[in-house]
Amino acid sequence: MAHRLGLGIAHDLPMPAVSAGNMPDAAWKKVNRKEGWTTGDSFNYGIGQGFTLASPLQLAVMAARVASGLELKPRLIRAVGGVAVPESAPAALDVDPTHLYAVRDGMYAVSNEGTAYRSRIVDPAMLMAGKTGTSQVRIITAAERAQGVTSNEQLPWKRRDHALFVCYAPYDKPRYAMAQIVEHGGGGSAVAAPIARDILLYALCGGLAPLTAYPAEQREGIEKARQAMQPEGQEAAAVPARDRA
């Protein structure tokens, strides 16, 4: 199933380093760890921990396949010398549609009712579906807890968890999917989700999104942040959409 969703695969791209990651199973553990598979391994695998490794590209592909129900494949080159590079139509994803609907509904709930609620998009035409995540770098040891270290923020920066968020939009007619990772950023809901939302809105709008796309209680702060980024005397303006190439 992980492979069907684009995980554990080195996607064919013209790049010097495309990781296959690692989607472990009993055979892999027997060869690489000389040990049998355990129930704990299954639990860890189920939440993306343990021996599991995935790249941002793979996470984005996974989100795109869940959203579309198609075996979408990433590519970097759209045209060469103005001539479009042929692209075959993607096959249907070999996953029960009812299962995909359940996952999509869950991702919608995360963004509009759950952990990523503060990073929601309120414009009905651009509603986002997503999933927050936290990739543990290292556990807090018993010795550290005895010294009063109880939270991720109390650890040295390089030992803090990575913040993750995968998403797509619009929820009902998906156009874009992405994965956002903030190394040692902590929780995905507080750190990665707001960045992902802004990137999705920029893509959907072809520039800065109207403030009405954001929750009402955040609009004043977002407007001030935009103004602070502009040279004195100039107002923040939407950037014209560019060709996707």
C-alpha positions as CSV (number, residue, x, y, z in Angstrom):
1,M,0.0,0.0,0.0
2,A,2.9,2.4,0.8
3,H,4.3,1.7,-2.6
4,R,1.0,2.4,-4.3
5,L,0.9,5.8,-2.6
6,G,4.4,6.7,-3.8
7,L,6.4,5.8,-0.7
8,G,9.5,3.7,-0.7
9,I,10.1,4.4,-4.4
10,A,12.9,6.3,-6.1
11,H,10.8,8.4,-8.5
12,D,12.3,8.8,-11.9
13,L,13.5,12.4,-12.0
14,P,16.6,14.1,-13.6
15,M,18.2,14.9,-10.2
16,P,21.5,13.7,-8.7
17,A,19.9,12.3,-5.5
18,V,16.4,10.9,-5.4
19,S,15.9,8.8,-2.3
20,A,13.9,5.7,-2.2
21,G,13.4,6.1,1.5
22,N,12.5,2.9,3.4
23,M,9.1,1.2,3.9
24,P,10.2,-1.8,6.0
25,D,8.7,-5.2,6.2
26,A,9.6,-8.6,7.8
27,A,12.0,-9.5,5.0
28,W,13.8,-6.2,5.3
29,K,14.2,-6.5,9.0
30,K,15.5,-10.0,8.8
31,V,18.2,-9.0,6.3
32,N,19.2,-5.7,7.8
33,R,18.6,-6.3,11.5
34,K,18.8,-10.0,11.8
35,E,15.6,-9.9,13.8
36,G,12.0,-10.9,13.4
37,W,9.1,-8.5,12.9
38,T,7.3,-7.6,16.0
39,T,3.9,-6.1,16.9
40,G,5.7,-2.9,18.1
41,D,7.3,-2.6,14.6
42,S,3.8,-2.6,13.1
43,F,2.7,0.1,15.5
44,N,5.8,2.2,14.7
45,Y,5.3,1.7,11.0
46,G,1.7,2.8,11.3
47,I,2.6,6.2,12.6
48,G,5.6,6.7,10.4
49,Q,8.2,6.0,13.0
50,G,10.7,3.2,13.6
51,F,12.6,2.2,10.5
52,T,10.3,4.2,8.2
53,L,11.9,6.8,6.0
54,A,10.1,9.1,3.5
55,S,11.3,12.2,1.5
56,P,9.3,15.4,1.1
57,L,8.8,14.5,-2.6
58,Q,7.3,11.1,-1.6
59,L,5.0,12.7,0.9
60,A,3.8,15.2,-1.7
61,V,3.2,12.3,-4.2
62,M,1.2,10.5,-1.5
63,A,-1.0,13.5,-0.9
64,A,-1.6,14.0,-4.6
65,R,-2.5,10.3,-5.1
66,V,-4.9,10.3,-2.2
67,A,-6.5,13.5,-3.4
68,S,-6.9,12.4,-7.1
69,G,-7.3,8.7,-6.9
70,L,-4.8,8.5,-9.7
71,E,-1.2,7.1,-9.9
72,L,0.3,10.6,-10.5
73,K,4.0,10.7,-11.0
74,P,6.3,13.7,-10.4
75,R,8.2,15.4,-13.2
76,L,10.4,18.5,-13.5
77,I,10.4,19.2,-17.3
78,R,7.2,20.3,-19.0
79,A,8.6,21.4,-22.3
80,V,11.9,21.5,-24.1
81,G,12.5,24.4,-26.6
82,G,8.8,25.3,-26.4
83,V,7.8,21.7,-27.3
84,A,5.7,19.9,-24.7
85,V,7.2,16.7,-23.4
86,P,4.6,13.9,-23.9
87,E,3.0,12.7,-20.7
88,S,1.0,9.5,-20.5
89,A,-2.4,9.6,-18.7
90,P,-2.1,8.4,-15.1
91,A,-3.7,5.1,-14.3
92,A,-6.3,4.8,-11.6
93,L,-4.9,4.1,-8.2
94,D,-5.4,0.5,-7.1
95,V,-7.1,1.5,-3.9
96,D,-10.7,1.0,-2.8
97,P,-12.5,4.4,-3.5
98,T,-14.3,4.2,-0.2
99,H,-11.0,4.0,1.7
100,L,-9.8,7.1,-0.2
101,Y,-13.0,9.0,0.6
102,A,-12.4,8.1,4.3
103,V,-8.9,9.5,4.3
104,R,-9.9,12.6,2.4
105,D,-12.7,13.3,4.9
106,G,-10.2,12.8,7.7
107,M,-7.7,15.3,6.1
108,Y,-10.6,17.7,5.6
109,A,-11.4,17.4,9.3
110,V,-7.8,18.0,10.4
111,S,-7.7,21.3,8.5
112,N,-11.2,22.6,9.3
113,E,-12.0,21.1,12.7
114,G,-8.8,19.6,14.1
115,T,-5.1,20.1,14.8
116,A,-4.6,22.4,11.8
117,Y,-7.8,24.5,12.4
118,R,-5.9,27.7,12.9
119,S,-4.3,27.3,9.5
120,R,-7.5,26.7,7.6
121,I,-8.6,28.4,4.4
122,V,-12.1,29.9,4.8
123,D,-12.8,30.7,1.2
124,P,-15.3,27.9,0.1
125,A,-13.7,27.7,-3.4
126,M,-10.2,26.9,-1.9
127,L,-10.9,24.7,1.1
128,M,-7.8,22.8,2.2
129,A,-7.4,19.2,3.4
130,G,-4.3,18.2,5.2
131,K,-2.5,16.2,7.9
132,T,-0.2,17.4,10.6
133,G,2.8,15.4,11.7
134,T,5.8,15.4,14.1
135,S,8.9,13.4,13.2
136,Q,10.7,12.5,16.4
137,V,14.4,13.1,16.2
138,R,15.3,11.6,19.6
139,I,13.4,10.6,22.7
140,I,13.8,12.5,26.0
141,T,15.9,10.2,28.1
142,A,15.1,9.3,31.7
143,A,18.2,11.2,32.8
144,E,17.0,14.3,31.1
145,R,13.5,14.0,32.6
146,A,15.1,13.7,36.0
147,Q,16.8,17.0,35.3
148,G,13.5,18.7,34.5
149,V,13.5,18.3,30.7
150,T,9.9,17.5,29.7
151,S,9.2,19.2,26.4
152,N,10.7,19.4,22.9
153,E,11.4,23.1,23.3
154,Q,13.8,22.4,26.2
155,L,16.1,20.3,24.0
156,P,19.0,21.6,22.0
157,W,17.8,22.7,18.6
158,K,19.4,19.8,16.7
159,R,17.5,17.3,19.0
160,R,14.1,18.8,18.5
161,D,11.4,17.1,16.4
162,H,10.8,18.0,12.8
163,A,7.4,19.6,11.9
164,L,5.5,18.1,9.0
165,F,2.3,18.9,7.1
166,V,0.9,17.3,3.9
167,C,-2.1,18.9,2.1
168,Y,-4.0,19.5,-1.0
169,A,-6.6,22.0,-2.3
170,P,-9.3,22.7,-3.2
171,Y,-10.8,19.8,-1.2
172,D,-13.6,19.1,-3.7
173,K,-11.6,19.7,-6.9
174,P,-7.9,19.2,-6.1
175,R,-5.4,21.2,-8.1
176,Y,-2.3,21.3,-5.9
177,A,-0.7,19.0,-3.4
178,M,2.4,19.6,-1.3
179,A,4.5,18.5,1.7
180,Q,6.0,20.9,4.1
181,I,8.9,20.0,6.5
182,V,10.5,22.4,9.0
183,E,13.6,20.7,10.4
184,H,13.6,20.8,14.2
185,G,10.5,23.0,14.0
186,G,8.5,21.0,16.6
187,G,4.8,20.4,15.9
188,G,3.4,20.3,12.4
189,S,0.2,22.2,13.4
190,A,2.0,25.2,14.8
191,V,4.9,25.5,12.4
192,A,4.5,23.6,9.1
193,A,0.8,24.0,8.5
194,P,0.7,27.9,8.3
195,I,3.6,27.9,5.8
196,A,1.9,25.2,3.7
197,R,-1.4,27.1,3.7
198,D,0.3,30.3,2.4
199,I,2.1,28.4,-0.4
200,L,-1.1,26.7,-1.5
201,L,-3.0,30.0,-1.5
202,Y,-0.2,31.7,-3.5
203,A,-0.5,28.9,-6.1
204,L,-4.3,28.9,-6.2
205,C,-4.4,32.7,-6.6
206,G,-1.4,33.2,-8.7
207,G,-0.1,35.7,-6.2
208,L,-0.9,37.0,-2.7
209,A,-4.3,35.7,-1.7
210,P,-7.1,38.1,-0.7
211,L,-7.4,38.5,3.1
212,T,-10.9,37.0,2.9
213,A,-9.3,33.6,2.3
214,Y,-7.9,33.7,5.9
215,P,-9.9,33.4,9.1
216,A,-11.3,36.7,10.2
217,E,-9.3,36.9,13.4
218,Q,-6.0,36.6,11.5
219,R,-6.5,39.1,8.7
220,E,-5.3,42.2,10.6
221,G,-2.0,40.4,11.6
222,I,-1.5,39.1,8.1
223,E,-2.1,42.5,6.5
224,K,0.4,44.1,8.9
225,A,3.0,41.4,8.1
226,R,2.6,42.1,4.4
227,Q,2.9,45.8,4.8
228,A,6.1,45.3,6.9
229,M,7.6,43.3,4.0
230,Q,7.0,46.1,1.5
231,P,9.3,49.1,0.8
232,E,8.0,52.3,2.4
233,G,5.2,53.9,0.5
234,Q,4.3,50.8,-1.4
235,E,1.3,48.6,-0.8
236,A,1.4,44.8,-1.0
237,A,0.1,43.8,-4.4
238,A,-0.9,40.5,-5.9
239,V,1.8,39.0,-8.1
240,P,0.6,38.1,-11.6
241,A,0.3,34.4,-12.3
242,R,3.2,32.8,-14.1
243,D,3.3,30.0,-16.5
244,R,3.6,26.6,-14.7
245,A,6.8,25.8,-16.5
